[in-house]
Amino acid sequence: MSLLVALSISISVLGGIATWAFLSAWSGPVLIWAAFVAWGCFYHSGGDEAALKNTIVGNLFGVICAWVAAVIILSIPMAATLTLPVWAGLVVGGTVFVVVMAAHIPAFSVIPASVYGYASTFAFLLQTPKALSLEALTTANLGNALLIIPISMIVGAAFGFASAKVGGMLVKSEPEAA
């Protein structure tokens, strides 16, 4: 069996299991869409052990940078003076600069992984109005983007890693031609 067919089988089966688990057993504490973003990031980063590390580290770094941006936007009252779009744009621009410049550090060198974490954090914050407050951003519960997004993305990266391993086993399990 080709690697593409093996991966198609493993990703679809594990994707179905993940969907069932996220929508039933884990309903609420894990965001399926953030997990799938990290799963895709795992493959985008190479689909191997190094990709797992790069995905998790990069995603977490992006989440932290986006969380810091949200805290700055909400805690420094420049929106009243500059307008929210201008203030938020300046803060996001500054923190994204940090995300990209951090690629000089080997642990943060996979820029897309950090961007996926950053984007997933703001996706959660902007789709979940109750999550976009200083109180929500500084409370230790699963309504805090700094907790729910990393948990979801780590689970997704783990599913990516598992799907790669299963796909590899399916390729190796095919009998060789005589």
LINMOPE-V724649 format. One record per run of one state. SS is the DSSP state (A for helix, B for strand, O for the rest). FROM is the first residue (numbers start at 1). LEN is the number of residues. If there is no record, write none. Layout:
# LINMOPE-V724649
ss: [SS & SS]
from: [FROM & FROM]
len: [LEN & LEN]
This chain:
# LINMOPE-V724649
ss: [O & A & O & A & O & A & O & A & O & A & O & A & O & A & O & A & O & A & O & A & O]
from: [1 & 3 & 24 & 32 & 45 & 49 & 76 & 79 & 83 & 84 & 105 & 106 & 109 & 111 & 128 & 129 & 132 & 134 & 138 & 145 & 174]
len: [2 & 21 & 8 & 13 & 4 & 27 & 3 & 4 & 1 & 21 & 1 & 3 & 2 & 17 & 1 & 3 & 2 & 4 & 7 & 29 & 5]
